[in-house]
């Protein structure tokens, strides 16, 4: 019986052994995988790799297959080998990043699987960075410097992922013109101080600026330098007019708060000059412009009147077309500028800056159906195309010379952001020509814009309207507007997508707020923004209307304008007086912050029309037109650098308030 028992136990052991032999090999085995490095980065258009290491346990010796998941779109992987057999325990995974991949950080998963073992996983972090790139942006891109003096411009370095500072240099400048960059190398911005020797002949000199970074292609930009003649001996302000048609018919100046005095013109080499000396550190100039040809040239007035340049920044960016205002009789524009001596000196030489004639270029718009609108801009000129009856071809008049960019948008529903945008860069179509291909909003050049939300504060109850400009290395122009003024304070805005933007591109988000119950009164608030993102746009308080009073009657009635400004309007105060008709004489004045500060209070103005009617050569016909005249008060302020206007740069904000009151001119 003991043998029988032993035989039974043996039989049981045999059955157990047979059962174990029937189970999969390595049923108690395991696998683990690890990846190195755990964090990697790759630039768009390049390749990288990771190494996967397998650890077998519990006697498992089978084949292990590898798989990879969660790769960003546009990144491909090749595993060598894809299966680990025998003594092979490592594999290399090569990652290829397409040039169009959106920069992103992703967690990538590697899976290892084998027969009869639990799947093992591991992860690594993959960061895709933008291709190293940078652009040089000049602010301003044109300088006028008097021979024997110097001037500055800023070079902003807009880039992504470039490895080091940019070394800057002037390339073969003309004899007598030198430049110093501070700093150089630079990573964000540098100031170029240009010195012009007194021996340099007055002319326009394009200066080439080169940026160099090891491993990247050099970048160049051109600074348009106009060298102006030095003022006659003993004078520190010299107003120069290079075109006889642009010169005023009467010119007077004021030193500090002293008496106004006439300034005689001198003409040499085709340049009309009004030179004088100021000793008080501030003063004023008065210029009277006359049209004797039956037309008042908008360019002539704007080129000589900073207040007109100011108002052009405040007017909504609508379609722009060169035009003249018909006049039945001679018209006169009187302009007064109150500023520091340095500001007056700069304004004087700026009056002679060369103005190249604009070009006329045509283009065909497609894929804008009835009910939709196309906003198309070329070289600083914008046209609106109405799908219900827009005229093809679209004509762009006044396009700036040289390389320009085209941008456009299609608005499907007014009040909402566009559904398509187009950017075509570096066009140089000849005058009278046509764009090389149609403006196709459903074509391959059209892309989906980036969108975000703009929230306006401080303008409750006002009708709001959004405009978006795009600034590139060649042009600044309108991309779209919402075409639907409303009281809604949170609304969409759109701009170029990250894939469409290149180094140096940025946006200007502009919002107009029309004051409820006050026709003609409005405020403007804007911010320069890089990539499209949610923004809060605050409005400064409404500037009070000016208090106007008549101080003199007779043949030349004069008025006084006084008022105070909220602190946000910290740069200029402009006054514009006219009837609003096409045959009205006009009067404009502009006072800068530097002038008002020297006068005692930067936020209080007291401007009286100068008493110059009795001076020799003064045209009595330039008096204000009799009847009801509108008085526009343009209060303006901004952050960042600039004198009469802000220098565009990401983060800079502008604020303005326009108020209209009325006077009766006898």
Residue pairs with C-beta under 8 A, 6 or more apart in sequence:
24 115
24 116
25 61
25 62
25 116
26 58
26 59
26 60
26 61
26 62
26 116
26 117
27 116
28 58
28 59
29 56
29 57
29 58
29 59
29 60
29 61
29 62
29 116
29 117
30 56
30 57
30 58
30 60
30 117
30 118
31 54
31 55
31 56
31 57
31 60
31 64
31 112
31 114
31 117
31 118
31 120
32 54
32 55
32 57
32 120
33 52
33 53
33 54
33 55
33 66
33 110
33 112
33 120
33 121
33 122
34 52
34 53
34 55
34 122
35 50
35 51
35 52
35 53
35 110
35 122
35 123
35 124
36 50
36 51
36 53
37 50
37 124
38 124
38 125
39 124
39 125
39 127
40 48
40 50
40 124
40 125
40 126
40 127
41 48
41 126
41 127
41 128
41 129
42 48
42 95
42 97
42 126
42 127
42 128
42 129
43 97
43 128
43 129
43 130
43 131
43 132
43 161
44 97
44 98
44 99
44 100
44 101
44 103
44 128
44 129
44 130
44 131
45 97
45 98
45 99
45 131
46 97
47 94
47 95
47 96
47 97
48 94
48 95
48 97
49 92
49 93
49 94
49 95
50 92
50 93
50 95
50 124
51 90
51 91
51 92
51 93
52 66
52 79
52 90
52 91
52 92
52 93
52 110
52 112
52 122
53 89
53 90
54 64
54 84
54 89
54 90
54 91
54 112
55 89
56 64
56 89
60 114
60 116
60 117
62 114
62 115
62 116
62 117
63 83
63 84
63 85
63 114
63 115
64 83
64 84
64 85
64 112
64 113
64 114
65 82
65 83
65 112
65 113
65 114
66 79
66 82
66 83
66 84
66 91
66 93
66 110
66 111
66 112
67 110
67 111
67 113
68 77
68 79
68 93
68 108
68 109
68 110
68 111
69 108
69 109
69 111
70 106
70 107
70 108
70 109
71 77
71 95
71 106
71 108
71 126
72 101
72 102
72 104
72 106
72 126
72 128
73 101
73 102
74 97
74 98
74 100
74 101
74 102
75 95
75 96
75 97
75 98
75 101
75 126
75 128
76 95
76 96
76 98
77 93
77 94
77 95
77 96
78 93
78 94
78 96
79 91
79 92
79 93
80 91
80 92
80 93
80 94
81 88
81 91
82 91
84 90
84 91
84 112
93 110
95 126
97 128
99 131
100 499
101 128
102 128
102 498
102 499
103 128
103 129
103 130
103 498
104 127
104 128
105 125
105 126
105 127
105 128
106 125
106 126
106 127
106 128
107 123
107 124
107 125
107 126
108 123
108 124
108 125
108 126
109 121
109 122
109 123
110 121
110 122
110 123
110 124
111 119
111 120
111 121
112 119
112 120
112 121
113 119
113 120
129 160
129 161
130 160
130 161
131 160
131 161
132 159
132 160
132 161
132 162
132 163
132 213
132 215
132 216
133 159
133 160
133 161
133 162
133 216
133 502
133 503
134 157
134 158
134 159
134 160
134 162
134 166
134 211
134 213
134 216
134 219
134 503
135 157
135 158
135 159
135 219
135 473
135 502
135 503
135 504
136 155
136 156
136 157
136 166
136 168
136 209
136 211
136 219
136 220
136 221
136 504
137 155
137 156
137 157
137 158
137 221
137 473
137 504
138 153
138 154
138 155
138 156
138 209
138 221
138 223
139 153
139 154
139 156
139 641
139 647
139 648
139 649
140 153
140 647
141 153
141 221
141 222
141 223
141 224
142 223
142 224
142 225
142 226
142 353
143 151
143 153
143 194
143 223
143 224
143 225
143 226
144 151
144 225
144 226
144 227
144 228
144 346
144 349
144 350
144 352
144 353
145 151
145 194
145 196
145 225
145 226
145 227
145 228
145 349
146 196
146 227
146 228
146 229
146 230
146 231
146 238
146 345
146 349
147 196
147 197
147 198
147 199
147 200
147 202
147 227
147 228
147 229
147 230
148 196
148 197
148 198
148 230
149 195
149 196
149 230
150 193
150 194
150 195
150 196
151 193
151 194
151 196
152 191
152 192
152 193
152 194
153 191
153 192
153 194
153 223
154 189
154 190
154 191
154 192
154 641
154 647
155 168
155 181
155 186
155 189
155 190
155 191
155 192
155 209
155 211
155 221
156 188
156 189
156 649
157 166
157 186
157 187
157 188
157 189
157 190
157 211
158 503
158 504
158 505
158 506
159 503
160 503
162 213
162 216
163 213
163 214
163 215
163 216
164 185
164 187
164 213
164 214
165 183
165 184
165 185
165 186
165 187
165 213
166 184
166 185
166 186
166 187
166 190
166 211
166 212
166 213
166 219
167 184
167 185
167 211
167 212
167 213
168 181
168 184
168 185
168 186
168 190
168 192
168 209
168 210
168 211
168 212
169 181
169 184
169 209
169 210
169 212
170 177
170 178
170 179
170 207
170 208
170 209
170 210
171 208
171 209
171 210
171 220
172 208
173 179
173 205
173 207
174 200
174 205
175 200
176 196
176 197
176 199
176 200
177 194
177 195
177 196
177 197
177 200
177 205
177 207
177 225
177 227
178 194
178 195
179 192
179 193
179 194
179 195
179 207
179 209
180 192
180 193
180 195
181 190
181 191
181 192
182 190
182 191
182 193
183 190
184 190
192 209
192 223
194 207
194 223
194 225
196 225
196 227
198 230
200 227
201 227
202 227
202 228
202 229
203 226
203 227
204 224
204 225
204 226
204 227
204 354
205 225
205 226
205 227
206 222
206 223
206 224
206 225
207 222
207 223
207 224
207 225
208 220
208 221
208 222
209 220
209 221
209 222
209 223
210 218
210 219
210 220
211 218
211 219
211 220
211 221
212 218
221 473
226 349
226 352
226 353
226 354
228 238
228 240
228 349
228 352
229 238
229 240
229 271
229 273
230 238
231 237
231 238
231 275
232 238
232 266
232 273
232 275
234 277
235 275
235 276
235 277
236 277
236 278
236 341
236 345
237 253
237 275
237 276
237 277
237 278
237 283
237 285
237 341
237 344
237 345
237 348
238 273
238 274
238 275
238 345
238 348
238 349
239 251
239 273
239 274
239 275
239 285
239 287
239 347
239 348
239 351
240 271
240 272
240 273
240 348
240 349
240 351
240 352
241 247
241 248
241 271
241 272
241 273
241 304
241 351
241 352
242 270
242 271
242 352
242 354
244 270
244 272
245 297
245 300
246 300
246 303
246 304
246 351
247 265
247 272
248 274
248 287
248 288
248 289
248 304
249 288
249 289
249 290
249 617
249 619
250 262
250 286
250 287
250 288
250 612
250 615
250 617
250 618
250 619
250 622
251 262
251 263
251 265
251 274
251 285
251 286
251 287
251 288
252 260
252 261
252 262
252 263
252 285
252 286
252 610
252 612
252 615
253 260
253 261
253 263
253 274
253 276
253 278
253 283
253 284
253 285
253 286
254 260
254 261
254 283
254 284
254 285
254 286
254 610
255 261
255 278
255 279
255 280
255 283
256 278
256 279
256 280
256 281
256 282
256 283
257 280
257 599
258 280
260 284
260 286
260 610
260 611
260 612
260 615
262 612
262 615
262 616
262 617
262 618
263 274
263 275
263 276
264 274
265 272
265 273
265 274
266 272
266 273
266 275
267 273
271 352
274 285
274 348
278 341
278 344
280 341
281 340
281 341
281 598
282 338
282 339
282 340
282 341
282 594
282 595
282 598
282 599
283 338
283 339
283 341
283 344
284 336
284 337
284 338
284 339
284 610
285 336
285 337
285 344
285 347
286 334
286 335
286 336
286 610
286 612
287 304
287 334
287 335
287 336
288 332
288 333
288 334
288 335
288 618
288 619
288 622
289 300
289 301
289 304
289 332
289 333
289 334
289 335
290 330
290 331
290 332
290 619
290 622
291 297
291 300
291 327
291 330
291 331
291 332
292 330
294 326
294 327
295 324
295 325
295 326
295 327
296 324
296 325
296 327
296 331
296 333
297 324
298 322
298 323
298 324
298 325
299 322
299 355
301 308
301 333
302 308
302 309
302 312
303 351
303 355
304 335
304 351
305 333
305 335
305 588
305 590
306 337
306 347
306 572
306 590
306 644
307 335
307 337
307 574
307 575
307 576
307 588
307 589
307 590
307 634
308 335
308 588
309 644
309 645
310 572
310 574
310 590
310 634
310 636
310 644
310 645
311 574
311 576
311 632
311 634
313 636
313 645
313 654
313 656
314 524
314 634
314 636
314 656
314 658
316 465
316 467
316 481
316 512
317 382
317 467
317 469
317 478
317 481
317 510
318 382
318 384
319 382
319 383
319 384
320 380
320 381
320 382
320 398
321 381
321 383
321 397
321 398
322 358
322 397
322 398
325 582
326 582
327 582
327 583
328 583
329 583
330 621
331 583
331 584
331 585
331 586
332 585
332 586
332 619
332 621
332 622
333 585
333 586
333 587
333 588
334 585
334 586
334 587
334 588
334 622
335 587
335 588
335 589
335 590
336 587
336 588
336 589
336 590
336 607
336 609
336 610
337 344
337 347
337 589
337 590
338 589
338 590
338 591
338 592
338 595
338 596
338 607
339 347
339 590
339 591
339 592
339 594
339 595
340 592
340 594
340 595
340 598
342 594
343 592
343 594
343 595
343 643
343 644
346 643
347 644
356 400
356 401
357 401
358 379
358 381
358 397
358 398
358 399
358 400
358 401
359 379
359 398
359 399
359 400
359 401
359 429
359 430
359 431
359 432
360 395
360 396
360 397
360 398
360 399
360 431
360 432
361 378
361 379
361 395
361 396
361 399
361 429
361 431
361 432
361 433
361 434
361 435
362 393
362 394
362 395
362 396
362 433
362 434
362 435
363 376
363 378
363 393
363 394
363 396
363 406
363 434
363 435
363 438
363 439
364 392
364 393
364 394
364 434
364 435
364 438
364 439
365 374
365 376
365 385
365 390
365 392
365 394
365 438
365 439
365 441
366 438
366 439
366 440
366 441
366 442
366 443
367 410
367 440
367 441
367 442
367 443
367 446
368 374
368 385
368 387
368 390
368 410
368 441
369 387
370 387
370 388
371 387
371 388
371 412
372 387
372 410
372 411
372 412
373 384
373 385
373 386
373 387
373 410
373 411
373 414
373 483
374 384
374 385
374 387
374 390
374 408
374 409
374 410
374 411
374 439
374 441
375 382
375 383
375 384
375 385
375 408
375 409
375 411
375 418
375 478
375 479
375 480
375 481
376 382
376 383
376 384
376 385
376 394
376 396
376 406
376 408
376 439
377 383
377 406
377 407
377 408
377 475
377 477
377 478
377 479
378 396
378 399
378 404
378 405
378 406
378 427
378 435
378 477
379 396
379 399
379 400
379 404
379 405
379 427
379 475
379 477
380 398
380 399
380 400
380 404
380 475
380 476
380 477
381 396
381 397
381 398
381 399
381 477
382 477
382 478
383 394
383 395
383 396
385 394
393 434
394 439
399 429
400 475
402 428
402 474
403 426
403 427
403 428
403 474
404 426
404 427
404 428
404 474
404 475
405 423
405 424
405 425
405 426
405 427
405 472
405 474
405 475
405 477
406 422
406 423
406 424
406 425
406 427
406 435
406 439
407 421
407 422
407 423
407 424
407 470
407 472
407 477
407 479
408 421
408 422
408 439
408 441
408 479
409 418
409 420
409 421
409 422
409 449
409 479
409 480
409 494
410 418
410 419
410 420
410 421
410 441
410 446
411 418
411 419
411 480
411 482
411 483
412 418
412 419
414 482
414 483
414 484
415 482
415 483
415 484
415 486
415 491
416 482
416 492
417 449
417 451
417 480
417 482
417 492
417 493
417 494
418 449
418 480
418 494
419 448
419 449
420 441
420 442
420 446
420 447
420 448
420 449
421 446
421 447
421 448
421 449
421 479
421 480
421 494
421 495
421 496
421 500
422 439
422 440
422 441
422 445
422 446
422 447
423 445
423 447
423 470
423 496
423 500
424 435
424 445
425 472
425 474
425 502
426 474
427 435
427 436
429 435
429 436
440 446
447 497
447 499
447 500
448 497
449 494
449 495
449 496
449 497
449 532
450 494
450 495
450 496
450 497
450 498
450 531
450 532
451 492
451 493
451 494
451 532
452 492
452 493
452 494
452 532
452 533
452 534
452 535
453 490
453 491
453 492
453 493
453 534
453 535
454 466
454 490
454 491
454 492
454 493
454 509
454 511
454 534
454 535
454 536
454 537
455 489
455 490
455 534
455 535
455 536
455 537
456 464
456 489
456 490
456 511
456 513
456 525
456 536
456 537
456 538
456 539
457 489
457 536
457 537
457 538
457 539
458 538
458 539
458 540
458 541
459 489
459 511
459 513
459 523
459 525
459 539
460 489
461 487
461 516
462 487
462 513
462 514
462 515
462 516
462 523
463 485
463 486
463 487
463 513
463 514
463 516
464 485
464 486
464 487
464 488
464 489
464 491
464 511
464 512
464 513
465 481
465 482
465 484
465 485
465 511
465 512
465 514
466 481
466 482
466 491
466 493
466 509
466 510
466 511
467 478
467 480
467 481
467 482
467 510
467 511
467 512
468 478
468 479
468 480
468 481
468 493
468 494
468 495
468 507
468 508
468 509
468 510
469 476
469 477
469 478
469 479
469 507
469 508
469 510
470 476
470 477
470 479
470 495
470 496
470 505
470 506
470 507
470 508
471 505
471 506
471 507
471 508
471 528
471 648
472 502
472 504
472 505
473 504
473 505
476 508
476 648
479 494
479 495
479 496
479 507
480 494
482 491
482 492
485 512
485 514
493 509
493 532
493 535
494 532
495 507
495 529
495 532
496 505
496 507
496 532
497 532
498 531
501 531
506 528
506 529
506 530
506 648
506 650
507 528
507 529
507 530
507 532
508 526
508 527
508 528
508 529
508 648
509 526
509 527
509 528
509 529
509 535
509 537
510 524
510 525
510 526
511 524
511 525
511 526
511 537
511 539
512 522
512 523
512 524
513 522
513 523
513 524
513 525
513 539
514 521
514 522
515 521
515 522
515 523
515 542
518 659
518 660
519 660
520 630
520 632
520 658
520 660
521 542
521 658
521 659
521 660
522 657
522 658
523 539
523 540
523 542
523 655
523 656
523 657
523 658
524 654
524 655
524 656
524 657
524 658
525 537
525 538
525 539
525 540
525 653
525 654
525 655
525 656
526 537
526 653
526 654
527 535
527 537
527 651
527 652
527 653
527 654
528 648
528 649
528 650
528 651
528 652
528 653
529 535
529 650
530 650
539 655
540 566
540 568
540 569
540 637
540 655
540 657
541 566
541 568
541 657
542 657
542 659
543 563
543 565
543 566
543 569
543 633
543 635
543 657
543 659
544 563
544 564
544 659
545 563
545 633
545 659
545 660
545 661
546 561
546 562
546 563
546 575
546 631
546 633
546 659
546 661
547 561
547 562
547 563
548 559
548 560
548 561
548 631
548 661
548 663
549 559
549 560
549 562
550 557
550 558
550 559
550 560
550 663
551 558
551 559
551 560
551 608
551 609
552 558
552 611
553 666
554 613
555 613
555 620
555 623
556 613
556 620
556 623
557 623
557 624
557 665
557 666
558 608
558 609
558 610
558 611
559 577
559 608
559 609
559 663
560 606
560 607
560 608
560 609
561 575
561 589
561 605
561 606
561 607
561 608
561 631
561 633
562 604
562 605
562 606
562 607
563 604
563 605
563 633
564 603
564 604
564 605
565 573
565 603
565 604
565 605
565 635
566 603
566 635
566 657
567 603
568 637
568 655
569 603
569 635
569 636
569 637
569 655
569 656
569 657
570 593
570 602
570 603
570 637
570 638
571 592
571 593
571 636
571 637
571 638
571 642
571 644
572 590
572 591
572 592
572 593
572 634
572 635
572 636
572 644
573 590
573 591
573 596
573 605
573 607
573 633
573 634
573 635
573 636
574 588
574 589
574 590
574 591
574 632
574 633
574 634
574 635
574 636
575 587
575 588
575 589
575 590
575 607
575 631
575 632
575 633
575 634
576 586
576 587
576 588
576 630
576 631
576 632
576 634
577 586
577 587
577 588
577 624
577 629
577 630
577 631
577 632
577 663
578 584
578 585
578 586
578 587
578 624
578 625
578 629
578 630
579 625
579 627
579 628
579 629
579 630
580 630
581 625
583 625
584 625
584 629
585 621
585 622
585 623
585 624
585 625
587 609
587 624
589 607
589 609
590 644
591 605
591 607
592 643
592 644
593 602
596 602
596 603
596 604
596 605
612 618
613 620
613 623
624 665
625 665
626 665
626 666
627 664
627 665
628 662
628 663
628 664
628 665
629 662
629 663
629 664
629 665
630 660
630 661
630 662
631 660
631 661
631 662
631 663
632 658
632 659
632 660
633 657
633 658
633 659
633 660
633 661
634 656
634 657
634 658
635 656
635 657
635 658
635 659
636 654
636 655
636 656
637 654
637 655
637 656
638 645
638 646
638 652
638 653
638 654
638 655
639 646
639 651
639 652
639 653
640 646
640 647
640 649
640 651
640 652
640 653
641 647
641 649
646 652
646 654
